[in-house]
């Protein structure tokens, strides 16, 4: 594959707070971009997963960890920018206000954020039989409407919605990240950043350094970035300051700065378990960019 020569790097990420946090400094030119120009676009998670196979796919792409397993021929895994569940993750909630056991949803309709998301893959591992109903992640109210109308019996809620389902009046069923870690003893990588192999080694290394610098800047100026996020109109889900602080603590933290060995182990375990159950064609090797 020939190398891409343009100095403009196209970045696609979600409008969720953790992605906005990590790219804030780069988008606002707060850091040294090493002569590179960057363009940014925001899409919901499942749209990002679909973009990975487009003929004009972005250079840097935030995707579900599960999606990375199927695009390794085109993309390398960046060693930063991950969102990881350490005993927590997406939450299954019931249409009613009462708590249920996950097994009670066998054969039921469950709203899911997309068939290529990590959340869906893990739920398939945890619950053998259910009827998935794809509910677009944006606008975020769609999943609440589906639950209230009983179009689905339950829903798998990701991103900021996992912090707001109780105030919306829905019952807790299962935290799939907690269930995953208890079953396998490793954290659950949920989202990752990937970079196109066609950029070539030199440019991949440069882009990786710049993105890492943007993430580090955000942590060094966390209060400033939080204030910007609280006033941003394009955020996926409105959160108050306390909820935003909690969300960033969960998904924009040390795991975002650098992908640690146990996170790599979590990826390998996820892919191996999915392949064993024939939910993935094979467990791919994991190749990290610099």
N, C-alpha and C positions, 0 to 999 in steps of 0.2 A: 504494500500500500504506500502510495507516495505521501510525503510529508506535506502538511499544510503550511503555507508561507505567510499568511496574513498575520499582522501584529495585533489585530483586534480579536480578543478572546471572548467568545459568546458564552455567557453563564446563565443557566436556567435553574431556578430553585423555587421552593414553595413560599407562599406568603406567611407562613407560620413564624412565630416569634424567634425560634432558635435559628432558622435560616437567615432571617432578617438581621439577627444579632451578628452572625459570623461574617456576613458580607457588608455590614454597615460601613466600616472604615474604607473598604475598597470602593464601594459605590459612591462615597462622598469624597474620595481622593484625599484621605487623611494619611495615607502611607505611600512609601516608595513602590511604584508599580514596575520598576526596572525596565522602563521604556515601552511597556505593553499598554494597550488600550483595552478596556473591558466594556462590554454591553451586558445589560441585565434584563431578564424577563422572569415573571412569576407565573407559575401554574400549580394547580393542585397536584397532590402526590401521584395519583394514578395517571394524570396527563403527562407528568414528568417521566413516569415509567414507560409510557407509550412513545415519548419523544426519543428514547434511546435507540429505537430501530428506524427512525426517520432518515431519509436520504440526506437531509440537511440538519442532522442532529447537532445539538450544542457541543461546545468543546469541554465545558465543565458542567456537570449535571448532578443535581441532588436526586437520588433515587432510593427506593426501598432496598434494604439489604438483600431481600429475597430476589429482587430484580437483577441485582449484580450477578447472580449466579448464571443468568442466561445471556449476558452481554459481555462476557470476558474476552471474546475475540476482538471487540472494538474498543473496549475501555479497560484502563487500569484503575485500581482502587487507590484513592488518595489516602494518606495515612493520618489525615486530620479531617475534622468536619462531621464526625459520626455522632448520631444520637443513639444512646445505649440505655437499655433498661436494666438496672441492677436491683432485681427484686420487685420491679414494677414495669408497667408497659401499657399497651392498649387494654381497654376494659370492655367486657361484655355487660350490657345493661338490659333490663327487661322492660317491656312496654308498660307494665304496672309498676306500682311503687314498692311492691314486696320483693325481698331478696329471693333468688332461686339458686339451686345447684346447677352447674353446667350440664350435667347429664340429663336434666329435665328438658333441655332444648333439643335433644336428639330428634331428628326428623322435622324440626320446626323451621320456620322462615326466619333467617337472621340477616339483617342489613349489614353489608360489609363495604368498606371504603374502596374496594377494587380487588380484582382477582390476581393482581401481581404484587400486592402489598405484603410486607412481612407479617402484618397482623393477621391477614387472611391465611397465609401459609401456616402460621403457628396454630391458629384455631383449627385448621384441618388436621393438624397433628394431634391436638388435644381432644377433638370431638369428631369421631369418625363419620358421623352421618348428620347432615343438616342441609337445608335448602338455602343457598346464598342468594341474596337479593342485593345487587349493586346499587348503592346510594351515593351519588356524587358528593365529594367532600365539601365542595363549595357550591352555593352558599351553605354555611354551617347549619342553618336552621332546618335544612332538608331532612336530616336524620331525626330531629325531634318531631317534625311533622309526621314522618312515617311511623314513628312509635306511637304518637298520640292517636293517629287514625287506625291503628292496629293493622296497617299494611304489612308489618313485620311483627313477629313475636318478641324479638330482641334485636339489639344492634351492637356491632363491634365499633367502639368509639376510639378514635386516635387523636393525636395532637392535643390542642387546648381543651377540646370537648371532654377529655377524660377528667378534667378538673371541674367541669360545670354540670355534669349530668344530674348530680343530686339536687342542685337548686332548680333544675328543670323538672324534677319530680319523678325520676326513674329509679328503679331498683337495681342494686348491685348483683351481678351474677358471678363474675370471675375477672381477675386481673391476669391476663395471659402471660405477662412478663414474669409475675410472681410464680405462676404455675410452671412456666418453662424453667426458671432457675431452680425451683424445688425438684423438678424431675431430672435435670441434667447437670446441675452444679456449676453452670457457667452463665455469665450475663447474656442478655438478648440484644444483639445489634439490630436496631430498627431501621435507621436511615444512614446512608453513606454518601460521600461525594466521589464521583468518578471523573476521569479525564480521558479524552480520546487519544488512543495510541498514535493516530495519524499526525498529531502535533509534532512528533519527533522528540528524541531524548532531551535535547537542550531546552526546547521550549516547555516541555512537560516539567522539567526541573525548575525552570524560572517561574512558571505559573504556580507550581506547588509552593515555592518559597513565598510568593506574594499572598496567596490565600492563607497560608500559615501566619503570615505577618498581620493580615486583617483580623484573624481570630484572636491573636495575642493582643492587638490594639483594643479590641472590644472588651477583653477581660481587664485590661489596664484602665479602661474608661467605662466600666460597667454601669455606673449610675447615669452617666451622660447618655449612653446608648439606650438604657431603659426609658429615660425621659423621652427620647425620640420615638421609641416604639409605642409608648403610651399615647402619643399624639398622632401617630401615623393612621391614615384613613384606609390604607390597603391591607391592614392586618386581617388574617383569616378569621379570628375570633376575638371580640373585645374582651379584655381582661382588665381588672383593676390592678393597682400597683402590687398588692400583696400576692395575687394569683400569678401575675407575670413573674414576680421574683421567684415564686415556687416553681413555675414552669421552667424558667431558665436554669434553676438549680438542678432540675431533673434532666434536662436535655441539652444544655449548653454549659459544659463543665470540663473537668480534666479529660474526660473521654473525647471531647470535641477538639481539645488542643493536640492530642496525640493518641493514636489507636494502640492500646496496650495489648500485651500478650494474651491476656484472658479474653479480650474482645475478639482477637483473631481466633482463639479457641472456640468462642461462641459461634462465630461464622462457620467454622469447619463443622461443628456439631450440628448446627441448623441445616447445612447443606447435606451432610451425611444422613441425618434423620429423614429429611424430605426425600432424598434419593431412595433410601431404603423402603419408604412407603410409596414410591413411584409418583411422588408429587413434583419431582424434578427429574429430567432425563438422566442426569448424572450429577455428582458432587464435583464442582470445578476446583481447580487449583486457585489459590489466592495470590495475586501478583500486586505488590504495592509499588506505587510511584515513589520517587525520592521524597 
